Amino acid sequence: MDISELYLKIQSQLDQQLPLAVYKKPGTNEVNCFLQNDDYLHEVSSYDSSGFVFAPFSNSEKTVIIPDTESSFFTSIVPFTAKDLKYVSKNSSDVFVEDKERKAHISLVNSGIQAIENSTFRKVVLSRKEQIPFSQSNALEVFQRLVDLYANAFVYFWYHPKIGMWLGATPETLLHIDGDNFSTMSLAGTQPYKGSMDVSWEAKEIEEQAMVTEFVLKELADNVNTIRRSESYTHKAGTLLHLKTDITGTLKSNPQSIKNIIEVLHPTPAVCGLPKEEARSFILENEGYDRKYYTGFLGELHRFNDGRSSSSLFVNLRCMEICKDQALLYVGGGITKDSIPEKEWEETVKKTETMKRVL
Ligand SMILES: C=C(O[C@@H]1C=C(C(=O)O)C=C[C@H]1O)C(=O)O
């Protein structure tokens, strides 16, 4: 199907207020979409169906699926634009953000550092949300701009009339499964891209990323036959750089394993902390707002008749919730004993740029 025809179908789905998930996987130029036939809210618990899953950070919200049996699936090719985002020398101080938000985030980071010093946990990912005036009717255009700008990201537009509207361009894979083969990644540590990939990383970033790798390797051990990890390397995500390690292997053959693996991995210390439960409690008690689907996960789930699965799930980062007349941008960063609160604030401001560029 022609891409303009696909966008017309999506617009008509939106006009009828029916659920949809439109997405482009990293490094491809294929836009896929599920358009649900009615507005029923399908929840997932066992991951034994097929469709597009949208899951929250914590169980305060519902895990929703647009089932393939209840929807039409379309795909189309967009021309490769190969736009490489140039370094824009914009100081974060140029971006207007309320001083109140800055103070609140710095105070949150300070309490995170304090809890680490008291040995409550080793790492916690602390976040905030920022409001930008925006008209919901422009959401599909924003998706098209995200597709144009972020070739290496998982770019998506998700809508359910009973839940809301979300858009994002995430650099982070939660889990790919194809039969017995799986892959995931450990992604953490952030610095602005200034035109070169040849950068050095400080001990704080090396340590916080190593914690994620260590967690993934340890937690997956019981579910895998083999597991391998790459060296960590610098990965570009829009105007930011992260440290990344690829983790691949084979799963033990067990039809239930996708559920086990999701439960083991989500939320990883890349978006929650280490140890997981202590960090999660701190986040829920201290962040002072509901993350909803930010730092949850989303993507395709295919379950075959023989119980085997193939799925591509991504962590919901660099995302925003679209309300009637505003966009809510969600951003955070990993806190360790070496964090400097002012720098952590700046990092969240830089992360908002991924979205601000397309609004
Ligand atoms: C939490 C976010 O990103 C995560 C945290 C990172 C960090 O602490 O450096 C880097 C990449 C992501 O794993 C976010 O983008 O909101």
The ligand as an SDF file (V2000), in Angstrom:
LIG
                    3D

 16 16  0  0  0  0  0  0  0  0999 V2000
   15.4390    6.8480   31.4100 C   0  0  0  0  0  0  0  0  0  0  0  0
   15.7930    7.2040   30.1900 C   0  0  0  0  0  0  0  0  0  0  0  0
   16.8260    6.6550   29.4960 O   0  0  0  0  0  0  0  0  0  0  0  0
   17.5750    5.5800   30.0400 C   0  0  0  0  0  0  0  0  0  0  0  0
   18.6110    6.0720   30.9490 C   0  0  0  0  0  0  0  0  0  0  0  0
   19.8790    6.3980   30.4790 C   0  0  0  0  0  0  0  0  0  0  0  0
   20.8930    7.0170   31.4040 C   0  0  0  0  0  0  0  0  0  0  0  0
   20.6550    7.0630   32.6080 O   0  0  0  0  0  0  0  0  0  0  0  0
   21.9440    7.4960   30.9350 O   0  0  0  0  0  0  0  0  0  0  0  0
   20.2340    6.1130   29.1570 C   0  0  0  0  0  0  0  0  0  0  0  0
   19.4080    5.4200   28.3580 C   0  0  0  0  0  0  0  0  0  0  0  0
   18.1650    4.8240   28.8630 C   0  0  0  0  0  0  0  0  0  0  0  0
   18.4210    3.5240   29.2820 O   0  0  0  0  0  0  0  0  0  0  0  0
   15.0300    8.2350   29.4290 C   0  0  0  0  0  0  0  0  0  0  0  0
   15.3640    8.4810   28.2630 O   0  0  0  0  0  0  0  0  0  0  0  0
   14.0660    8.8130   29.9810 O   0  0  0  0  0  0  0  0  0  0  0  0
  1  2  2  0
  2  3  1  0
  2 14  1  0
  3  4  1  0
  4  5  1  0
  4 12  1  0
  5  6  2  0
  6  7  1  0
  6 10  1  0
  7  8  2  0
  7  9  1  0
 10 11  2  0
 11 12  1  0
 12 13  1  0
 14 15  2  0
 14 16  1  0
M  END
$$$$
